[in-house]
Amino acid sequence: PLVGGSAGGDGSRKSDLVIKAVFKRRYPKKLAQQGLGRLPRAEVERQFFGLLGHLDTLLGGRQWLAGGALSIADLAVVAQLSEFVRTSDLAPRVLALPSVKAWMQRCDEAAPAY
């Protein structure tokens, strides 16, 4: 693994520390440049759930994001959204969107290893 424990001894331990230092220094700056680092959490959540509301509406009239079958579009979005649901305290709000929840279940059934 890039970050965390590894079986390589002191050399890999040092590289883990370097990688952590780079991530700690670099990514807050990148987020600030993109604008997200400047927004309060409540505003980020408002925007995120606004977009999810549009996704829920879109999926209310179709089974898949693009076309009549599971596609790379579905896999790209559901992989990110599934990780968010798995790790976020906001998961219940995501799963409260009925069309999004049903679509995530369809994706899981069609491609359980995504």
C-alpha positions in Angstrom: 0.0 0.0 0.0 1.1 3.6 -0.6 0.0 4.8 2.8 -0.1 2.8 5.9 1.6 -0.3 7.1 3.8 -2.3 4.8 6.1 -5.2 5.2 9.3 -3.6 3.8 11.1 -2.5 7.0 12.5 1.0 7.7 12.8 2.0 4.0 9.1 1.6 3.4 8.3 3.2 6.7 10.2 6.3 5.6 8.5 6.4 2.2 5.1 6.1 4.0 6.1 9.2 6.1 7.2 11.1 3.0 4.0 10.2 1.1 1.8 11.3 4.1 3.7 14.6 4.3 3.2 15.3 0.6 -0.5 14.5 0.8 -0.9 16.6 3.9 0.8 19.6 2.3 -0.5 19.3 -1.3 -4.1 18.3 -1.2 -5.5 21.1 1.0 -3.9 23.5 -1.4 -5.5 21.7 -4.4 -8.9 21.8 -2.8 -8.6 25.5 -2.1 -7.6 26.1 -5.7 -10.7 24.2 -6.8 -12.9 26.2 -4.5 -14.1 23.4 -2.2 -11.6 24.2 0.5 -13.1 27.7 0.7 -16.7 26.6 1.1 -18.2 25.8 4.5 -19.2 22.2 4.9 -22.9 23.1 4.9 -22.5 24.7 1.4 -20.7 21.7 0.0 -23.4 19.5 1.3 -26.1 21.8 -0.1 -24.5 21.6 -3.6 -23.8 17.9 -3.4 -27.4 17.0 -2.4 -28.7 19.4 -5.0 -26.9 17.5 -7.7 -28.0 14.2 -6.2 -31.6 15.5 -6.4 -31.1 16.0 -10.1 -29.6 12.5 -10.4 -32.7 11.1 -8.5 -35.0 12.9 -10.9 -33.1 11.6 -14.0 -33.1 8.0 -12.7 -36.8 8.3 -11.9 -37.5 7.9 -15.6 -34.9 5.3 -16.6 -33.0 2.3 -15.4 -29.5 3.4 -16.3 -27.6 6.7 -16.8 -26.8 6.2 -20.5 -28.8 3.9 -22.7 -30.7 0.8 -22.0 -28.1 -1.2 -20.2 -25.4 -0.8 -17.5 -22.6 1.2 -19.0 -19.3 2.8 -18.0 -21.3 5.9 -17.0 -23.1 3.9 -14.4 -19.9 2.3 -13.1 -18.0 5.5 -12.9 -20.7 7.3 -10.8 -21.8 4.4 -8.7 -18.3 3.5 -7.7 -17.7 7.0 -6.3 -21.2 7.2 -4.7 -20.9 3.8 -3.1 -17.6 4.8 -1.5 -19.3 7.9 -0.2 -22.2 5.9 1.2 -19.8 3.4 2.8 -17.6 6.0 4.5 -19.8 9.1 5.2 -22.1 10.1 8.0 -24.4 11.5 5.3 -25.1 8.0 3.8 -28.7 7.9 5.1 -29.5 11.1 3.2 -28.2 9.6 0.0 -30.1 6.4 0.5 -33.3 8.4 1.2 -33.4 9.3 -2.5 -35.5 6.4 -3.8 -34.4 6.4 -7.5 -30.7 6.7 -6.6 -31.0 3.9 -4.0 -32.8 1.6 -6.5 -30.2 2.4 -9.2 -27.3 1.7 -6.8 -28.9 -1.7 -6.1 -29.4 -2.4 -9.8 -25.7 -1.6 -10.4 -24.6 -3.9 -7.5 -26.7 -6.7 -9.0 -25.5 -6.2 -12.5 -21.8 -5.8 -11.6 -21.2 -6.8 -8.0 -17.4 -6.4 -8.3 -17.4 -2.8 -9.3 
